[in-house]
């Protein structure tokens, strides 16, 4: 209900003040005691398709975890993760994929985890079991004719932006205006620990939508920074564990590219531990194959998601190298739309002599510059609007179908 969303926003505004209050002696003592196992975050959905979904969650302690699920109202099935013949156990980050699901069907599920206390020879010692409430999701139809999505970018460790923009502009009346959510890079400044990812992205998503609707995190240049940056991929479900990939949703073929850092590989900020030129060149070879694939050519529409646009992003090394490596391929591929961020200046760019497809770049994290991009895709057209946090539409495209690539 609308009143519930207003109440949530009021509570969010109080979080900063509450965090400044000192701990009482009893709170400090309780914190010092060993905590029982609990769900740190989740469940949250990834890669929802007509026949499959990946469900993730994080436990406080190492555990053996599984899903109980089923179509309709029953959870008669059980699934766990496994690798090289061994069932996943004694771990905290759970990533379980359900396959052979029926398209266009409601499914129920809950997550279950049992403490793994230790090993004595071949015997495993188990502890307490915890389980979640029941959640649900719906698989898209096999030949889905339309869908809606929303796109954030450049949140930069300001998690309050997620509920604020979603509750203000992600609804029509009391109905959600999205089937999935994209975070198009720079959700963080410097990624330093798990708790930062949980508090600033995963948990806000779980609290609002991610138990029912999936989200995507594309890598921005700030996800490349910080002591924990090399662990990010473990917390999300990326195809083949790569940040660049393609997928089809209804009438759209999405191509996700990783623009990498905006600076040169030898920049002092990264201690000589960057190889983004080589990485972008590898993506270019993959992209050449993708745009020749049947899935790409036969799609009604083709959308590129990339944090730093190869065009209109300044003349730093990163965007210029993206332009050099990706630009010629994309210009030959009949791209319908590119969605980006990075500049912190919301802008739309019509096709021109450098790129023959429209580009929409979202705004930055400060109030008055934050944007939510809303896309409604049908078999006939792409309806794209960029909405500033105050509700004003600051960019839009209405793109008719132009045929196969």
PECOR-V328339 format. One record per residue. N is the residue number from 1. RES is the residue in three letters. PHI is phi as a letter, one per 30 degrees, with the letter a starting at -180 (999 if undefined). OMEGA is omega in whole degrees, -180 to 180 (* if undefined). Layout:
N_RES_PHI_OMEGA ; N_RES_PHI_OMEGA
This chain:
1_UNK_999_-179 ; 2_UNK_d_180 ; 3_UNK_d_178 ; 4_UNK_d_-179 ; 5_UNK_d_177 ; 6_UNK_d_180 ; 7_UNK_d_180 ; 8_UNK_d_-180 ; 9_UNK_d_178 ; 10_UNK_d_179 ; 11_UNK_d_179 ; 12_UNK_d_-179 ; 13_UNK_d_-179 ; 14_UNK_d_-174 ; 15_UNK_d_-178 ; 16_UNK_e_-179 ; 17_UNK_d_-179 ; 18_UNK_d_-177 ; 19_UNK_d_-180 ; 20_UNK_d_-178 ; 21_UNK_d_180 ; 22_UNK_d_176 ; 23_UNK_d_173 ; 24_UNK_d_180 ; 25_UNK_d_-179 ; 26_UNK_d_178 ; 27_UNK_d_180 ; 28_UNK_d_180 ; 29_UNK_d_180 ; 30_UNK_d_180 ; 31_UNK_d_-179 ; 32_UNK_d_179 ; 33_UNK_d_-180 ; 34_UNK_d_-179 ; 35_UNK_d_171 ; 36_UNK_d_178 ; 37_UNK_d_178 ; 38_UNK_a_178 ; 39_UNK_d_179 ; 40_UNK_d_179 ; 41_UNK_a_175 ; 42_UNK_j_5 ; 43_UNK_d_175 ; 44_UNK_b_-173 ; 45_UNK_c_176 ; 46_UNK_b_170 ; 47_UNK_h_177 ; 48_UNK_d_177 ; 49_UNK_b_-179 ; 50_UNK_e_-174 ; 51_UNK_c_-176 ; 52_UNK_a_174 ; 53_UNK_a_172 ; 54_UNK_c_-179 ; 55_UNK_c_-176 ; 56_UNK_b_170 ; 57_UNK_a_-177 ; 58_UNK_b_176 ; 59_UNK_c_179 ; 60_UNK_d_-180 ; 61_UNK_c_175 ; 62_UNK_d_-174 ; 63_UNK_a_165 ; 64_UNK_c_-172 ; 65_UNK_b_178 ; 66_UNK_a_176 ; 67_UNK_c_167 ; 68_UNK_c_-171 ; 69_UNK_a_176 ; 70_UNK_l_177 ; 71_UNK_d_180 ; 72_UNK_i_-176 ; 73_UNK_c_-175 ; 74_UNK_c_177 ; 75_UNK_c_-175 ; 76_UNK_d_-178 ; 77_UNK_c_-179 ; 78_UNK_b_179 ; 79_UNK_b_178 ; 80_UNK_b_175 ; 81_UNK_d_175 ; 82_UNK_a_-179 ; 83_UNK_b_179 ; 84_UNK_h_176 ; 85_UNK_i_180 ; 86_UNK_c_175 ; 87_UNK_d_179 ; 88_UNK_d_179 ; 89_UNK_a_-180 ; 90_UNK_i_-180 ; 91_UNK_b_-179 ; 92_UNK_c_-177 ; 93_UNK_c_-174 ; 94_UNK_c_-176 ; 95_UNK_b_-174 ; 96_UNK_c_-178 ; 97_UNK_c_174 ; 98_UNK_c_179 ; 99_UNK_b_179 ; 100_UNK_h_175 ; 101_UNK_d_180 ; 102_UNK_d_-180 ; 103_UNK_d_175 ; 104_UNK_i_-173 ; 105_UNK_b_174 ; 106_UNK_d_178 ; 107_UNK_b_175 ; 108_UNK_c_177 ; 109_UNK_a_168 ; 110_UNK_b_-179 ; 111_UNK_c_-178 ; 112_UNK_b_179 ; 113_UNK_b_178 ; 114_UNK_c_-180 ; 115_UNK_e_168 ; 116_UNK_c_-175 ; 117_UNK_d_-179 ; 118_UNK_l_-179 ; 119_UNK_b_171 ; 120_UNK_b_-173 ; 121_UNK_i_179 ; 122_UNK_c_-179 ; 123_UNK_c_178 ; 124_UNK_c_177 ; 125_UNK_c_-180 ; 126_UNK_c_178 ; 127_UNK_c_-176 ; 128_UNK_d_177 ; 129_UNK_c_176 ; 130_UNK_b_179 ; 131_UNK_b_-177 ; 132_UNK_c_168 ; 133_UNK_d_178 ; 134_UNK_d_177 ; 135_UNK_b_-179 ; 136_UNK_b_173 ; 137_UNK_a_177 ; 138_UNK_b_175 ; 139_UNK_d_176 ; 140_UNK_d_178 ; 141_UNK_d_-178 ; 142_UNK_e_178 ; 143_UNK_c_-177 ; 144_UNK_e_-177 ; 145_UNK_d_-179 ; 146_UNK_a_174 ; 147_UNK_a_176 ; 148_UNK_b_176 ; 149_UNK_b_174 ; 150_UNK_b_-176 ; 151_UNK_b_169 ; 152_UNK_c_168 ; 153_UNK_a_173 ; 154_UNK_h_175 ; 155_UNK_d_175 ; 156_UNK_h_173 ; 157_UNK_i_174 ; 158_UNK_b_-173 ; 159_UNK_d_-180 ; 160_UNK_d_178 ; 161_UNK_d_-176 ; 162_UNK_d_178 ; 163_UNK_d_-178 ; 164_UNK_d_-178 ; 165_UNK_d_-180 ; 166_UNK_d_-178 ; 167_UNK_d_179 ; 168_UNK_d_-168 ; 169_UNK_b_-178 ; 170_UNK_c_-178 ; 171_UNK_b_162 ; 172_UNK_c_-170 ; 173_UNK_i_178 ; 174_UNK_c_-178 ; 175_UNK_c_178 ; 176_UNK_d_177 ; 177_UNK_c_-180 ; 178_UNK_a_173 ; 179_UNK_c_171 ; 180_UNK_a_-173 ; 181_UNK_b_176 ; 182_UNK_c_170 ; 183_UNK_c_-168 ; 184_UNK_d_171 ; 185_UNK_j_178 ; 186_UNK_h_171 ; 187_UNK_d_-177 ; 188_UNK_b_173 ; 189_UNK_c_173 ; 190_UNK_b_-176 ; 191_UNK_d_-171 ; 192_UNK_c_-177 ; 193_UNK_a_179 ; 194_UNK_e_-175 ; 195_UNK_e_177 ; 196_UNK_d_178 ; 197_UNK_d_-180 ; 198_UNK_d_-174 ; 199_UNK_d_-172 ; 200_UNK_c_177 ; 201_UNK_b_-170 ; 202_UNK_d_-176 ; 203_UNK_d_175 ; 204_UNK_e_178 ; 205_UNK_d_179 ; 206_UNK_d_-178 ; 207_UNK_d_-174 ; 208_UNK_c_-170 ; 209_UNK_b_-162 ; 210_UNK_d_172 ; 211_UNK_d_-177 ; 212_UNK_c_-175 ; 213_UNK_b_-176 ; 214_UNK_d_172 ; 215_UNK_b_180 ; 216_UNK_b_170 ; 217_UNK_c_171 ; 218_UNK_d_-179 ; 219_UNK_d_171 ; 220_UNK_c_-179 ; 221_UNK_d_178 ; 222_UNK_d_171 ; 223_UNK_d_179 ; 224_UNK_d_-170 ; 225_UNK_c_176 ; 226_UNK_j_-174 ; 227_UNK_d_-177 ; 228_UNK_c_-173 ; 229_UNK_d_-178 ; 230_UNK_d_180 ; 231_UNK_c_-174 ; 232_UNK_e_-172 ; 233_UNK_d_179 ; 234_UNK_d_-175 ; 235_UNK_c_180 ; 236_UNK_b_-177 ; 237_UNK_c_178 ; 238_UNK_c_177 ; 239_UNK_e_-179 ; 240_UNK_h_178 ; 241_UNK_h_179 ; 242_UNK_c_180 ; 243_UNK_d_175 ; 244_UNK_c_-174 ; 245_UNK_a_177 ; 246_UNK_b_176 ; 247_UNK_a_179 ; 248_UNK_c_172 ; 249_UNK_b_-179 ; 250_UNK_h_-177 ; 251_UNK_d_-172 ; 252_UNK_c_167 ; 253_UNK_c_179 ; 254_UNK_c_173 ; 255_UNK_c_-179 ; 256_UNK_c_179 ; 257_UNK_c_178 ; 258_UNK_c_-178 ; 259_UNK_d_177 ; 260_UNK_i_-179 ; 261_UNK_d_176 ; 262_UNK_d_-179 ; 263_UNK_c_179 ; 264_UNK_d_-178 ; 265_UNK_d_-178 ; 266_UNK_c_178 ; 267_UNK_d_-174 ; 268_UNK_d_-177 ; 269_UNK_d_-172 ; 270_UNK_c_171 ; 271_UNK_h_180 ; 272_UNK_i_-176 ; 273_UNK_c_179 ; 274_UNK_c_176 ; 275_UNK_b_-174 ; 276_UNK_d_176 ; 277_UNK_d_179 ; 278_UNK_d_-179 ; 279_UNK_d_179 ; 280_UNK_d_179 ; 281_UNK_d_176 ; 282_UNK_d_177 ; 283_UNK_d_179 ; 284_UNK_e_178 ; 285_UNK_d_177 ; 286_UNK_d_-178 ; 287_UNK_d_177 ; 288_UNK_e_178 ; 289_UNK_d_-178 ; 290_UNK_d_-176 ; 291_UNK_d_175 ; 292_UNK_c_-176 ; 293_UNK_d_179 ; 294_UNK_d_-180 ; 295_UNK_d_179 ; 296_UNK_d_-175 ; 297_UNK_d_-175 ; 298_UNK_d_-179 ; 299_UNK_d_175 ; 300_UNK_d_180 ; 301_UNK_b_180 ; 302_UNK_b_-176 ; 303_UNK_b_177 ; 304_UNK_c_172 ; 305_UNK_c_180 ; 306_UNK_a_-174 ; 307_UNK_d_179 ; 308_UNK_c_177 ; 309_UNK_d_175 ; 310_UNK_d_180 ; 311_UNK_b_176 ; 312_UNK_i_180 ; 313_UNK_b_-179 ; 314_UNK_i_-174 ; 315_UNK_c_173 ; 316_UNK_d_-175 ; 317_UNK_d_-176 ; 318_UNK_e_180 ; 319_UNK_d_179 ; 320_UNK_d_178 ; 321_UNK_d_174 ; 322_UNK_e_180 ; 323_UNK_d_-179 ; 324_UNK_d_-173 ; 325_UNK_d_-174 ; 326_UNK_c_-171 ; 327_UNK_e_-178 ; 328_UNK_d_-180 ; 329_UNK_d_-178 ; 330_UNK_d_-180 ; 331_UNK_d_178 ; 332_UNK_c_-167 ; 333_UNK_c_-179 ; 334_UNK_h_174 ; 335_UNK_d_178 ; 336_UNK_c_-174 ; 337_UNK_a_171 ; 338_UNK_b_178 ; 339_UNK_c_-175 ; 340_UNK_b_178 ; 341_UNK_b_169 ; 342_UNK_i_-171 ; 343_UNK_d_-175 ; 344_UNK_i_177 ; 345_UNK_b_-179 ; 346_UNK_d_-174 ; 347_UNK_a_169 ; 348_UNK_c_-177 ; 349_UNK_b_176 ; 350_UNK_d_175 ; 351_UNK_e_178 ; 352_UNK_b_-176 ; 353_UNK_d_-180 ; 354_UNK_c_177 ; 355_UNK_b_-175 ; 356_UNK_c_179 ; 357_UNK_b_-180 ; 358_UNK_d_-179 ; 359_UNK_b_175 ; 360_UNK_b_-179 ; 361_UNK_c_-178 ; 362_UNK_d_-176 ; 363_UNK_d_-175 ; 364_UNK_c_-170 ; 365_UNK_d_-176 ; 366_UNK_d_-180 ; 367_UNK_e_-176 ; 368_UNK_j_179 ; 369_UNK_b_-178 ; 370_UNK_d_180 ; 371_UNK_b_170 ; 372_UNK_b_177 ; 373_UNK_c_180 ; 374_UNK_c_-179 ; 375_UNK_b_174 ; 376_UNK_c_-178 ; 377_UNK_c_171 ; 378_UNK_b_178 ; 379_UNK_d_-175 ; 380_UNK_c_-173 ; 381_UNK_a_169 ; 382_UNK_c_177 ; 383_UNK_c_-173 ; 384_UNK_b_177 ; 385_UNK_b_174 ; 386_UNK_c_-173 ; 387_UNK_c_176 ; 388_UNK_d_-174 ; 389_UNK_d_178 ; 390_UNK_d_177 ; 391_UNK_j_-179 ; 392_UNK_d_175 ; 393_UNK_d_-175 ; 394_UNK_c_177 ; 395_UNK_a_178 ; 396_UNK_a_172 ; 397_UNK_b_169 ; 398_UNK_b_-169 ; 399_UNK_c_178 ; 400_UNK_d_178 ; 401_UNK_d_-180 ; 402_UNK_c_173 ; 403_UNK_j_-176 ; 404_UNK_d_180 ; 405_UNK_d_*
